[in-house]
């Protein structure tokens, strides 16, 4: 697959041949779903917790006498049937992470890249380098190029000035090639990859 390369000022900088093994697949929703689910489960805090009847703060005194009341027999106000009582089988702190083979995760990334290429939402940028870290300057460039909700993937390292300029612009996110992941790619409308980013991704996913 051949794609035109643009510069930050909107000019053309030739073209690039994209590997069909990464950008030319027929995207499968089931693969993308599994990888996104794995990512989100791994990121989930899992700090949810409830108090059992052994943990709630309450008096341990028998609430009323055993016989003669005409009501049911009860010994503790901590019982789950009472208001403010303990919770039965409630959530406890745990990890939601589950395993997913490394090869399958790489396959998911390939399908995410192909999904953007197939829908025409993939842009190749010559480089993401700025002489000064000027947010206003980058915001103007983004407006002229029509970038609204975009993810920019650079090479091994992101230019410090570019990253700093993009930091305060809503809708623009920047990642190095090793940070490229399925969830972030699918979450944005447009995927922008620099030449260095294309080379790094092809080397990583070969």
N, C-alpha and C positions, 0 to 999 in steps of 0.2 A: 504494500500500500504506500502510495506517494502522497505527501502532504506539503503544502506551501509553508514556509517559515516566515514569520513576521518579526519586526523589531518593536521596541516599546513606543517608537514614534509613529507606528502604523505602516512603516515601509516594508518592502519585501526583502528577504535575505536568502533567496534560493528555495530549495526544497529538500526534503529528507525522506529516505525510504524507511518505512516502519515495518518491523518484523510481523508477518501475518500470524505467527505463533503467539504473539502477544496482543496484537491489535486487530486481527482479522478473524477471530473466533465468532461463532454464533452464540451470543450471550444466553446463558441458562439461568433462569430465575431461581431454581432450586439450589444451585451451587452458591449463588450470591446470598441467598437467604441463610444458608447454613453458616457461611463465614461471618456474616453480619451478626447473626445470633451468638456465635462463639465470641466475637469481639465485645458485644454488649454485656454478655453474661460475665466475661472476665473483668469488665470495668465496674460491674455492680458492687456496691460497698458491702452488702450483706450484713449490715449492722442492726437489722430489724430484731426486736426482742419484746417479749411480754413477761409478766411476772406470774409464776405459778402460785398455788396456794401456800407453798412453803416460803415464798419470797415476799408476798404482800405484807404491808405493815398493818397489823390489827391485833387486838387483844386475843389471847389464847383461852380466855375464860369461857366456860360453857355458857351459851347465850341465854338459855332458860332450862328449867328442870326437865328431866327426862320424861316424867309421867304427869298426868293430870291436866295438861294444857289443852287437850283436844286437838292439838296440831301434830305435825310430823316431828320425829325425833331429830334434833340437830345438836351438834357439839361445837361447831366452829363457824364463825362469821366469815372465815376465809374460803368457805366452800364456793365452788364455781357458780352455784345457782343464786348466790346473793350478789347484790350490787356492791361493787368494789372488791368482790372476791377474786380469787386467782383464775387464770385462764388455762383451760385444758388444751394441750397439744397446740399451743400457739407457736409462732415463729421464734427461732433462736438464732443467734449470730452464726453465720456459716458462709463459706465461699460458694458462689454460684458457678465458678469456672468449670469447664469441662474440656476434655481433650479433643483436639482435631489434628489429624496428620499434617505435617509440615508441607507435604506435596499438595495436599488438598487446599491448604491456605494459599499456596502459590498459584494454584489453578484458579482460585477465586479472584485473586488480584488480576490475573490475565483476563478473566471474563469481565471484570469491572472496567479495565482499560478498553476492551473490545466494545463494551456497551456504549461508552462515550464516543468511540470512533464510529460505530455503526449509526448512531443518531446524529452525527455531525457536530457534536459538542466537544470536540477535541481540537485544541489549538497548540501549535508548536511555536515556541518563542526562541529567538536567537540566543538571548541571555537575559537574566533578571539582575542587572547590575545598575546601581545608581551612584553618581559621584557624591551626592549629599543625601542625608536621610531626611528628605522633605515630604511629609505626609500630603500636603496640599498638592505638590507636584504629581505624586503618584495617583492621587484621587482624580486629578484632571485627566491624566493618561487613561485611567480606568473608564472614566465617563466617555471619553472620545472613542475608545475601543469597544464600548458597550458591555464592559464587564460588570456584572451585578453580584451574582453569587458564584464565585470562582475559587478553585483550589489550584495553586501554583506549585508544581513539583520541580525542584532544581536538582543539581547534581549531588555530589557527596556532601557539599557544604553550601549553605545559603549565604548570599552576600549580606553582610551585617547591615549596611545602609538600607538595602531594599527591605530586609526583614523589619527593621525599625520603622521605616516609612509605612509599611503595610499593617503594622501592629494595631493602629488606631482607626483603621478603615473597616467599617462594618461590611461584611460580605466578601472580604479577601483574606484567604488563609494561605500561608506559605509553609512548605515542608521540604526537607531534604529527601533524596530518593529512598533512603532507608526507612523513612517515616511514612512512605506511601502505603495506604491501607484501603480496603474495600469500603468501609463505612464512610470515611471522609470523602472518597471519590464519588460515591453515589449520592451523598447528602447535598453536594453542590450541583448547580445547573451546568457549569462549564468546567472542563479540566484543561489546564494550561501546563504544558511540560516544556522545559528548556531543552536545547540540543544536548547539553550535558546530562540532563535528567533522562532523556530517551536512551542515551548510551549506558547510563548507570542501571536503568531498569532492565535493559536487554541483557546486560552482564549479570545482573542479580537473578533473573528469571530463566536463564538459559537451561 
